């Protein structure tokens, strides 16, 4: 049986140092009300922590808006159509360097406007497959998008853009199943230790990345236990996306 002790031990180190380990939760690929979305939202209520839901604008419908209304859920923009435009053999990307920048910006602006007719949405872009053209990121503030969220420890962002990434992907995508408790805990403890030791940005909250449409039962079980374990620890605190992406005068790279 896998031991959860390394996670508790790492949080104990934060506590002993008088520091708070912050977390946030992002779930991707939402577009419509489904049984899986119901499971996700029910779990969010049960664990009572904030959730950021990345919604695909071109596919979103009114049932999605109804499902997230009135809950502690922040909606983020997940690309436009979640369509791969990369050439054969290259890493998948919807907004990679192969496309004209003005075309991509127009598509993102249209997606932002469409989402706003369905639900309240933060001006934050989650690029499909967690990758996009770096130069495009710098152009996002011109269309009203001032936040980006991808995966892995963040690097300095262009002026006017707040970047907050995720670090614990619960899925093993090659087999399309839960990555396993050992791998997920190693990602969590590794990022927390890196923050504590200063090898990664210590102020970036440790992000849990989930995909409700793809979860098997072990994935759901891990999410519940991971959140319960951290919530119960005095050194841990879960934050809402709306707090992480608030614009401040000095937030261009944080």
N, C-alpha and C positions, 0 to 999 in steps of 0.2 A: 504494500500500500504506500502511495506517495505521501511523503511528509510535507506538511504545510509550515513546518517550523522555520525554514529559512525566511519566509515572508514575515513572520512574527518577530524573528530575531532582527531583521533589518529595520522594522518599525521600532523595535526597542532601542536600536542605536540612534534613530532620529529622536526618540523621546529622551534618551540620556543626554543628547546634545541640546535639548531644549528647543528643538525645531519641529515644524509641522510638515508632514509629507502630504502634499496635495495631489488629488486625483481628478480626472474627469472621464466621461463616458460618451463615446460617439458610436452610433449605429448607422450603417450605410445601406443604400439601395432601396429606400422606401419610395413608393409611388401611389399605392392604393391600400384600402383596408383589406387585410387578410387575417387568417387564423394565426399566422406567425406574428403579425403585428400586434394582435390582441395579446398574445403570450408575452411579447416584449413589454407592452405597456402595463400589463398586469404585474409583471416582475418589477418594473420600475416603481409601481405603487407599493409593492410589498417591501422592497429594500429601502424605499424613501430616499433616493438620491436623484440629482438632476440627470437628465438625458438630453443629448444633442442628436437629432435625427437628420441625417443627410438625405435629402429628397431629390429625385430626378425630375427636373421641371417639365420636360416634354411629355412625361408619362403620368404626372401627378393628376389626381382627380379630386372631386369634392368629398369623396368618402375619406380620403386621407386628411383633409382639412377638418372634418367632423371628428375624426379619431383623436387628433392632437389638441383639439380645442379645450381650453380650461385646465390642462395638465401642466406639470412641471417639465415641459418638453420644449426645447429650442430647436427650430427648424433651420438647417443650413442648406445651401444650394449645392447639389451633387452634379456638377457639370451641366450638360443640357439634355442629351439623349442617351448618355452612357454608351456611345458608339466608338469603336476603335478606328482611328484614322492612320495608325502607324503602318508602315510598309511591312510586307511579309518578313518574318524573322526578327523584327525589332520588338522591343518591349511595348506592350499595349499602352496607348494613350489617346485620349480624345482631344487634348489641347497641347499637342507636341509641336516641335519646331517645323514640321513638314507643312503646316497650313498657314495661309496668310493671316497675319495678326489681326487686321481689321475684321476679317470674317469671323474669327474666334471671339473677338470682343463683342461684335454685334449679336452673336449667338448667345453669349453669356448674359448680355443685357436683356435680350428677349426672355431668356429663362428666368431671370430675376423678376421681370415684370409679370410673367405668367404665374410664378409662385405666389406673388403678392396678392393675386386675385383669389387664391385658394386658402391661404393661411398667413399668419404673421411670420416673417422670415428675417433672420439676421443677415447683414451684408457680408457673408462669409462663404468662400468657395472651398468645397471639398473636391479636388480633381479626381475623376475616375481612375482607378488603379494607382492612386496616390502619387501621380507624377504629372508634370506639365512643363512647358517651356519657361525657363527662368526669366527670360525677357518679358514674357506675357504677365508674369506676376507683378512686375514693376508698373505695368500699364493698367492694372485693375482699378486703382483709385479713380481713374478718369471716368469709369462707368459706375462708380458708387460702391464698389466692393473693396473693403479695407481689411479683410481677414482671409487667411488661407490655412487649411489644415490638411496635412498629408500624414506620413508615417516616418518613424525614426527620429532621433533627437534633432531638434531644429538647429539651423544655422542662421546667421543674421539675415533679416528680411530687408527688401528694398524700402526706401522711405515711404511712409504712409500706409504700410501693410503690417498687420499684426499676425504673426505665425504661431500657432499652437498645434503641435502634432500629437499623434498617438504612438504607442510603443508596445502594446500587448495585443497582437492579433490572435484571436482564439481559433482561427481557421488554418488548416493545412490545405492550401488551395489545389495542389497537384492531385490530392485524393478527395478533395471537397468534403472534409470531415474535421472534427475537433482536432486541434494540434496536439493535444495531450496535456495533462496537468503539469508534468515536468517542464515541458517547453514553455508553457504559458507562465508558470511561476518564475522560471529562469529569466524570461524577458522582463517581468515585473521587478524582480529583485535586482537584476542588472541595471535597469534604468534608475531605480531608487538609489542604489549604491553609487552610481555615477554622479548623480545629483549631489549626494552627500559629500562625495570626495572631490567634486569640482571638475570631473573629466567631461561632463556635459553641462548644459545650462542648468544651474541649480534651481532657477525660478520657473522652469517649464513643468507644469503639472504632468504627472505620469498618466498617460492616456490609455484607456481600455477601448479597443476597437472590436466591434461585433457586427454581424451581418444576419439579422433575424431570419431572412428567407433561407439561409443555408445551414442553420444550426441543427445538429443532432442532439439527442438527449444529454450526452456527456458535456456538450458545449453549454447548454442551458444550466446544467448542474454546476459547472465550474463558475460561470458568471455569478450565480447566486451565492456560492460559498466565498468567492473572492470578495465580493462587495460586503457580505456579512462580516467576514474576517477583518476587513479594513475599517468598516464603520465601528466595530466594537473596540478598536484600538485607540487609545487617547492621543496618539501622535498623528492620526490620519484625518483628513478632511476632504470631502468631495465638493467640487465647485461646478457651477453652471456655466455653460458656454457664454451666456449673456454677460457674465462677469469677466470672463477671460478675454473677450474681444472688445471690451469697452475702450473707446479711443481716449487717450490722454496725450498731452503735448509731447511727452518723451517716449511714446510707445512704438516708434517706427520699426524697431527691430526686436521687440519683446513680445 
